[in-house]
Amino acid sequence: MTVSDKGSPQSKRASVSDAQEFLHHHTELPTTRLSQGVDVVISGIGKTASWMWLIVTGVIIYAVVGRYAFGLGSVTLEEVQWHLAGAGWLLGLSYTLVTDGHVRVDVIHERLSLRGQAWIELFGLLLLLLPFLGLAVYEMVPYAFSSWQQGETSQAPAGLPHRWVLKGVLALSFILLIVAALSRLLKVTALLFGFPKPIRVESESNKKEEAS
C-alpha cells in the first residue's frame, strides 16, 4: 500500500469500520420461544423508557427559559429532570442486554469461535452477572420499601415528595436485568446444549429477498 492509499477516504472508512467492530463485537446467539417473548417485553419497556429523554429535554428547556428569561428558578423542575433521567437510564439497561448493545472491549473474546464466546457468556452470566444482580435486588427492594414506609421526601425545600418511586425504579431495573440475563442464558444453553430448542428467526433482509 502506498502512502497516498493510507490517507484515502476508502481506507479511512475501513479503519472506522474496523474500530467499530472491535469496540462492539456481537455474539450471535440463537433464540428460543421463551427468550423471544422475554426480549419483546424488555424491548417494549426499553423503547417506552427512551421517550423519557424527550420529556427531560422539554423540562430542561422550560426550566432554562424560566430561569434566564423570567428569573423563575424551580427546585421542583431540577429534581424532575434528574428523576426522569435516572429512570430512563435505569429502565434502558435491560434493553441493552437483550439487544447485546453494550460495548465489548475483550480482545480475547472477539478472537474465539462462536462456541468459545458462548462458554464465556455462560460462566459470566452464572458466576458474575446473576449473583451480582441477585444481591442488588436483595438490597434494593427493602431499600425502596423502607423509603415508602417512612414517606421519604426530598430534603430540598420545594423538592419532590415520594422519593420511594425513584428507589422503586432502581429495584425494578435490577429485576428486569435478571429477567434479561435469564433470557440470554437460555440462548447460550440453546447453542451449547440444544436446550431449550432453538427457533429460526428470519431477518428483515431475508424477508425482503424472499418477497422479491
N, C-alpha and C positions, 0 to 999 in steps of 0.2 A: 504493500500500500504506500502510495506516495504521500508526501506531506500535505499536498492540496486535498487528497482524499479524506484525510483525517478531519479537516475542517469543513467538509461538505455538509449540506443540510441532511442528506441521507444518513451519513454516519452519526450526526448529532441525534437524529430521531432514533436511530438504532441504539445509541448509548442510553437515551432516556428510557426507551422501552426495556432494555436490559436491566437498568436500575430499578424500574418499577416492578419488574418480575422478581428481582432479588428481594425487594422490600415487602412484596405482597404475594407470596407463593401459596397458592391454594392446594389443599389436599382434597382431591376429587373422590369423595366417598359415595357409595350407593345409598339410596334412600329406602325406607320401609314404609308400610302403610301408617304405622303409629307415628314414626318420626315426621312423616309428611304432614299429618294432621296437626302435630305439635308445632311444626315450623310455620304452618299457615296462621295459627293463632298468635304465636310470638311475633311473626312478621306484621300482623294486623295491629298488634299493640305498639310495636316499634314505629310503624308508619303513622299511627294516630298521634303518638307522643311527639313525633317530629313537627307537628303543627304548633306545638308549644313555642318553638323558636320564632315563628311568625308573630305569635302573641307577645312574646318577650320583646321583640323588635318594636312592636307598636307601643308597648308600655314605656320602653326606653325613650322613644321619640316624644311621646306625650310628656314624660317627666322632664326631659331636657328643655322642651319648648316652654313648659310651665315654669321651670326654674329660671331660665335665662331671658325669656321674653316677658314674663309676668311676675317674676320674683316669688313664685309659689312652689317652695320646696315641699316634698312629702316623704316622710319616713315610710309610710304605708306602701307607696309605689316602689320605693327602693327594695323593700322586703319582698314585694310581689315579684320583682324582677329575678332575684336570686332563688326564690322558692320555685318559680316556674322553670328557670334554667336548670336548677338541680334536679327537679322531677323529670324533665325531658331527657337529661343526660342519663339518669339512673335507669329509666324505663327503656332507653335505647341500648343498654348493654347486652341484654339477652338477644335482641335483634342482630347485633354484630356477631354474636357467637353462632347463631343458626345459619347465617349467611356467610360465615367464615370471612368476615370483613375486617378482622383485626390484622395488624401488621405483623408479619413474621420476619425475624432477622436471624434465625438459626441457620448458620451456614452448613451445618451437618444435616439437618432435616431436609433441606431442599435437594441434597445430592443422593438421598436414599430412594429406593424403589417405593412404589405406592404402598406395598405391604409393610415396608420398613417404617414409612411415615405413619401408617395406621397403628403399628405397635407403640410408637412414641405417643400417639394420641391416646391409646388405651391406658398406658401407665400414667400419663399426665392427668387424664381425667379421674382415674381411680385413686391415685396416690397423692395428687396435689390439688386439683381444682375442686372436686366434690367434697373432700374433707374440709377444705377452707370454707366453702360455701355453707356447709352444714354447721360449722362453728359460727359463722357470721349470722345465720338465721337464728341459731340458739341464743345469741346475744341481742340481736336486733329486735326480735318480736317482744320480749319483755321490756326492752328499752322504749318501744313505741307505746306499749300498753301502760307502762308506768306514767308516761307523759299524758296519756288520755285520762288516767285516774286522777292525776294532780291538776288537771285543767290547765296545763302549762301554756303560757303565752309568751310573746316576745318581751324581752327585758327593756327594749327601747320604748320611749314614750310614743304613743300613737302607732305602735307596732302591731303586727298581725296577731290575732288570737289563734287558738287551735294548733299549737306547734306540733301536736301529735300527728297531724296529717302528713307533714313532710317526713317525720320519722317513720310513719307507717309506709310511705312510698319507698323509703330506704329498705325496710324489711321486705316489702313486696318485690323490689328489684332483685334481691338476693334469691328469693323464692323462684322468680322467673328464670334467673340464671341457672338454678338447679334443674329446672324443667328443660331448659335449652341444652344443658350439659348432658342430661339423660338422653335427649333426642340424638345428640351427636354420638353418644356412646352406643346407641342402637345401630347407627350407621357403621361404626367401627367394627362391632361384632358381626354385622351382616357381611362385611368384607372379609374379615379374618376367619370366621367360623360358619358363615352361611346362615346365621340365626340372629334375628328374625329374617325371613326370606326377603331378599332384595326385590324391589319392583322397578320396572323400567319406566323412566320419566322422559318423555320427548321434549327436547329443547324447542324454543320458538323457531330457531333457524331450520331445524329438521321438519317442523310442521309446515313452514313456508315452502321448503323444497318439495315435500310430498304434494302440497296443494298445487304447485306449478307443474 
